[in-house]
Amino acid sequence: MNKEKSFIHLPPFGLGFVSLGIQIVFIRLLLEIFQGNELSVGLVLSVWLIGSALGAVVLQPLFEKFALSSTLPFILLPVLLADYIFIKISPHLFDLLPGIQPNLESMVWVSLGTIIPAALLMGALFPYLVELQSESKTKKIGIITRIYRWESVGAFAAGLLLNFIFFCVLNSFQIFILCLMVFYLFLTGNPPGQLKSPKKESRLRIIYLFFCLVLLLSGSHLVNYFHAHIYKPYFILSEKDTPYGNLKVTRLEKQLVLFSQGKVLYSTPDPFSAESRTLLPLLLHPAPRHILILGGNLIGYLPYLEHIPSVTQIVYVEIDPTLVEFQRKLIDSTEFRTGLKLEFVVSDIRKFLTLGTEKYDLICLNQPEASTLNLNRLYSQTFVRLVKQRLKTGGIYFFTIRSSENYLNADLAQYINILKNTVESVFTSVFIVPGDENHFLASDTNYFTDILSRYSEKLKTYHLRPTYFVPAYLNFRLSRERVQSFGKQLARHPIPGLNTDFNLKAYLYHFRVWNRVYGSQIRNVFYFMERYRIHLTVLTIFLFLALRILLARNRAAKLLLALFTIGGVSISLEMVLLLQYQILFGVLYSGIAILFGMYMLGLAAGTLGHRSSVNTPVTDWHIRRVTVGFLVCGLCLLTAVLPKWDFVLNRMFFLVGQWFVAPAFIFCIGFFTGRYFYLTTEMFYRQRTAVSGLTYGVDLAGSVLGVFITSIILVPILGIPGCLVLILIFLLLLLF
């Protein structure tokens, strides 16, 4: 019996390890398909939680009814393998083209099709372990919290290993297989309970482990084989999972095309993009000396920069060292004129601008548009302020977004207007060169009154002969009729306000632009919700109050409603913190494992809390204390996103916030969540007998609704501050 008890924690530990590990791997794979859109993390989590809740409440009792519960752990391997393959081929199944942003409907269907089977099994395994380890009904309360605790500890261990070891040395498929191996290894210690054929199951585990070992060792070859067939007509030269995303170098005919998180970063050679993104700002400045290039294809810009005699320093900033090394290799074979200083900086762009002091004559932002939160932070007012601080007097800031040659629909016009408003709030002189790409030029010195003549004169002075961006083409782009038409179309669709780090307006309007391209009907739903957001918020609060009043006399139902609500509130706070982490630090892709791990460690710690006396029954006062803890967390997060603080936070707490404050905060959210689950479960099971997965399923169901509404509706429409205010209102209502 003692030997059995010594192994009792291993199965739930293994379940937590494989659950979080597979969840993180699937999120990273789907982020690549969804072009790095961080709000899809909430969508994937909501689908995962739906499956987990259904697995706990429906699937496990169904398996138990037909005496099939013991097969659950062994169904896991084939189902997860099928899921992994399905995720890999889903772009072809759903007609998602490489480099093209999917619409919301596609994201929902892909998530449902790929995540639900795995989540169902993960959810069913929790009550399966509860029943397996339950010696009597009276001990079920302690068993539930113990399994919940050790599952959380296993998830924390997975987060640590993924973040600091696995991501550095293994690809996603190898990590996926290794997590499964840990699960089956930790099932070797049979927990107390009656197994029909333990020897047979032990042999089956050994076979599974051997099969996983073969897959682990051959993982790289299998992934390469998949890619050779999936990414046609692109030929993949190399692929790497870096801490900042999945990076692919592909070849299409005579061009190299770089993908990061499924998004096209740039292609080379691409003389048109190089000329349009270099010559215009370069030739409008009287004598640029120090130039800062924020990402992009540096090798394409250098031939033009070499012709400018005043240029003495070029600083190239890129967060991913793999991309920097790629540019270095391309440049190695190129000879530069004497005196040209080329400096590579591996850093997050925001961090570089925040912590540095050197000033530049020209700053060129060569990044994709605001299609993700990580990219939206490069188009916010805070970012533009940082750029201005790093510009010399008379310096020029330049960036480009995609547009339409002649016609601007309402969404595109509002998207351009929100960016224009944001830049104009910082710089006194802003000019947009219209066309299929809009080139933004900003400065506190007005260089933009006679662009064409200055451009033509400088071309002659520096003996530059562009192939595409010639004076005749620029004249076409700057014709009086075109400029006037462009201005009138923008004026027809004015939009108040600015794009900030936390209101995400540029992201929202970019999302609208792409959903209009797809002809998505869901666009109309978003229009309606944004227009009536105040009315809908008040109605939601009223309905919640009415439901609480209706269930006031039913103690069990009231407890389940409170647990459901806290499940939604806690996951919403977690989601908001993840989004804030990405906005402030830009490294969610690499940090998501440790953040999830800290949340799970908090869950485990929450279930360890002791009241003053073990025999003292749980009261409403105990639960209200935990609710107050959630309120404090929400208030602190709200304080961090207030407009007067966002700029200061970037400057003061970059490193401390990234490595200490954010993990500690998410630990606290997890702690209060685990504590609330522990107290509510004990109170509920002392009042009545129920299936072992009921409170677990209710908690997950609340989390489903909370994370889906937060990530897909509240954050895009209300912004992060509005979302936090609504969360705080619900917490206050729970106190009464």
C-alpha angles and dihedrals in degrees: 000000000000090000090052091050092050089063097041095102097050101080095051089043089053091046091053091046096051093039096056094035094053091041092055093045092050092046091052092048092049092045087062091052092044093051094251094298103165094202087066085070087069091047092051091046092050092051090046091051092047089055093044092051092048090046092052097043103031115014100048095048088048092052090045091052091057093040092246100120093110090062093061097090092049096049088058098078099053093041094050092046090052089048092052092051091046091054090051094051097036094097088063094042092051096036094244107163120216111265094011118116112240121226124241095262091056091048091052095049094045091049093048094047096048106034107038099072093051093043093050091058094043090052093047092051092064098063088036089062090044092055091043093054097038112109092174140000092248092061095048094095093060092043093053093052092043093053090043088052097048092043087057092048090052090050090051090052089051091051092052095047094044094048100045105027119008098050090052099053109019137058122235095265093052091048089049092053094043091055090053090050091054090051094052093042091055092049089067090086101073112217120224110286141086115290116186097218113006094171092053091048091049091054090048090052090052091051090049092049092050091049090049090050091054090049091047093054094045095041098111093051092048092050092049090050091052094049093049089064102031102052101048129173085031115077110214111225095178141350132195136176102221125181087260101050146300109307124199128183108201136176124223111181104305097343132089111219121195121208124192116184088346091303122118108244097181143310130230133246093030108146096174094057091042092053096043094048097043114030100052100058092031095056097041092061113083096227117348114198107163117040128187117201115191105204129310135101103325094178089062093053099046099075089061096041090055091064094060107087094197093061111102103156135035119185117194117195123195128156096212113073089201090063091046090052090049090055091046091055091050091049097045092082093048123089119218130200118264115271098029108126115206117190127185119205122190103206145111106273094232091047092050093051093043100049101033129084107193116113129219139203094220131024117189119190109205102178134121117268128275095284093127135035090250089057095038088063087063091059100043127112090251091056093048089051090052090051092051091051090056095048123094120230106290093018123150129226117203137183138153135220131184117256142153126284097234115342125065117194119209096265095048092046091051091047090053091044094053090052091045092050091049095051092043090054088066107028126052096213121046127165130178121205102212127218140091083320120037112218113205117207119186134176142138087238117069105238093148106079097091105018099155098053093044091049094049093046093051092049089058094043094053095036092238119163110188118194099213112007094064124153091259091057092047089049088055091050092047100042112141093242093051095047092047093047090049092051093048093050091051090048091053091061107039119176124196124221136030137269109258133177093261108029090058095203096153089051091049095050092044087053089053092050093056095044088053089052089056092045088237116184090205086074089075091053090055091048090053095047093047093048093049099030094127093049092047092048092052091046091052092051091048093051091049091051091048091051092051091050091048092052096040094108096044103079097188094047091047091053092050091048090051091048090047091051095047089048088057095042095048095049089045091054089047091050092048091050091050090052092047089050091054093046095049101037107016096217104102092126091063097032100046094090095054092043092051088045092053090049090053091046087054089052090053093048091049092059090053095062116121129208121221090268129022091217093051109107120236112260136189088259091064091052094046090056090058091047089054088054089056089049091054091050091050093048092050092050090048091051090053093058098047110123094241091056106042096081093045093049092055091053101041109034108034100123099022091048094047099049105026117013099047096044091046091050095050089047089057092050089051091047094054090045092052092045092051091049091049095050096043093047092051093048092046097048092046088059100044145358117250141158112294095243098050101096090036090052093046091050090050092046091056089048090052093055094041098051094042095049092042098050101034102033117010101044096046094043105032098025122227096293093052091047091053092049090054091049090052091051091055091048091052090051090053090059092066 
